[in-house]
């Protein structure tokens, strides 16, 4: 199952983006998003998110 970023919690710090091994995270407006079609559900992004905005979809 892919991960998802809660836009209400995301502070757009971009810490998660370089941690994604498949490049599924990108900026969209004032937040980051995860492409559910390319996310491999490794959870690496969850461990680095300082605002706890990332969870399983």
MARTOR-201341 format. One record per residue (C-alpha): residue number from 0; x, y, z. Coordinates in pm, whole numbers, plus 50000, padded with zeros to 5 digits. Each point is the difference from the previous one (the first is absolute). Layout:
BEGIN
<pt><num>NUM</num><east>X</east><north>Y</north><up>Z</up></pt>
...
***
This chain:
BEGIN
<pt><num>0</num><east>50000</east><north>50000</north><up>50000</up></pt>
<pt><num>1</num><east>50132</east><north>50343</north><up>49908</up></pt>
<pt><num>2</num><east>50063</east><north>50279</north><up>50248</up></pt>
<pt><num>3</num><east>49823</east><north>50334</north><up>50001</up></pt>
<pt><num>4</num><east>50086</east><north>50346</north><up>50131</up></pt>
<pt><num>5</num><east>49739</east><north>50177</north><up>50211</up></pt>
<pt><num>6</num><east>50002</east><north>50348</north><up>49848</up></pt>
<pt><num>7</num><east>49864</east><north>50155</north><up>50321</up></pt>
<pt><num>8</num><east>50309</east><north>49877</north><up>50190</up></pt>
<pt><num>9</num><east>50266</east><north>50041</north><up>49729</up></pt>
<pt><num>10</num><east>50225</east><north>50304</north><up>50056</up></pt>
<pt><num>11</num><east>50163</east><north>49959</north><up>49655</up></pt>
<pt><num>12</num><east>50348</east><north>49962</north><up>50149</up></pt>
<pt><num>13</num><east>50099</east><north>49756</north><up>49721</up></pt>
<pt><num>14</num><east>50195</east><north>49771</north><up>50236</up></pt>
<pt><num>15</num><east>49812</east><north>49699</north><up>49864</up></pt>
<pt><num>16</num><east>50057</east><north>50061</north><up>49631</up></pt>
<pt><num>17</num><east>50371</east><north>49904</north><up>49972</up></pt>
<pt><num>18</num><east>49941</east><north>49698</north><up>50226</up></pt>
<pt><num>19</num><east>49761</east><north>49832</north><up>49756</up></pt>
<pt><num>20</num><east>50200</east><north>49732</north><up>49812</up></pt>
<pt><num>21</num><east>49766</east><north>50010</north><up>49700</up></pt>
<pt><num>22</num><east>49933</east><north>50375</north><up>49976</up></pt>
<pt><num>23</num><east>49629</east><north>49979</north><up>50078</up></pt>
<pt><num>24</num><east>49987</east><north>50320</north><up>50205</up></pt>
<pt><num>25</num><east>49966</east><north>50341</north><up>49840</up></pt>
<pt><num>26</num><east>49880</east><north>50351</north><up>50080</up></pt>
<pt><num>27</num><east>49645</east><north>50104</north><up>49923</up></pt>
<pt><num>28</num><east>49908</east><north>50351</north><up>50104</up></pt>
<pt><num>29</num><east>50087</east><north>50048</north><up>50365</up></pt>
<pt><num>30</num><east>50037</east><north>49631</north><up>50084</up></pt>
<pt><num>31</num><east>50163</east><north>49678</north><up>49884</up></pt>
<pt><num>32</num><east>49816</east><north>49713</north><up>49838</up></pt>
<pt><num>33</num><east>50077</east><north>49632</north><up>49949</up></pt>
<pt><num>34</num><east>49927</east><north>49838</north><up>49665</up></pt>
<pt><num>35</num><east>49807</east><north>49690</north><up>50102</up></pt>
<pt><num>36</num><east>50077</east><north>49835</north><up>49664</up></pt>
<pt><num>37</num><east>50376</east><north>50000</north><up>50059</up></pt>
<pt><num>38</num><east>50018</east><north>49979</north><up>50382</up></pt>
<pt><num>39</num><east>50151</east><north>49665</north><up>50105</up></pt>
<pt><num>40</num><east>49869</east><north>50027</north><up>50360</up></pt>
<pt><num>41</num><east>50346</east><north>49984</north><up>50155</up></pt>
<pt><num>42</num><east>49910</east><north>50250</north><up>50274</up></pt>
<pt><num>43</num><east>50329</east><north>50188</north><up>49986</up></pt>
<pt><num>44</num><east>49818</east><north>50332</north><up>49973</up></pt>
<pt><num>45</num><east>49800</east><north>49933</north><up>50318</up></pt>
<pt><num>46</num><east>50313</east><north>49977</north><up>50210</up></pt>
<pt><num>47</num><east>50136</east><north>50338</north><up>49894</up></pt>
<pt><num>48</num><east>49682</east><north>50211</north><up>50000</up></pt>
<pt><num>49</num><east>50031</east><north>50247</north><up>50290</up></pt>
<pt><num>50</num><east>49629</east><north>50086</north><up>50003</up></pt>
<pt><num>51</num><east>49861</east><north>49645</north><up>49988</up></pt>
<pt><num>52</num><east>49813</east><north>50078</north><up>49679</up></pt>
<pt><num>53</num><east>50066</east><north>49669</north><up>49824</up></pt>
<pt><num>54</num><east>49802</east><north>49680</north><up>50056</up></pt>
<pt><num>55</num><east>49879</east><north>49696</north><up>49810</up></pt>
<pt><num>56</num><east>49722</east><north>50087</north><up>49760</up></pt>
***
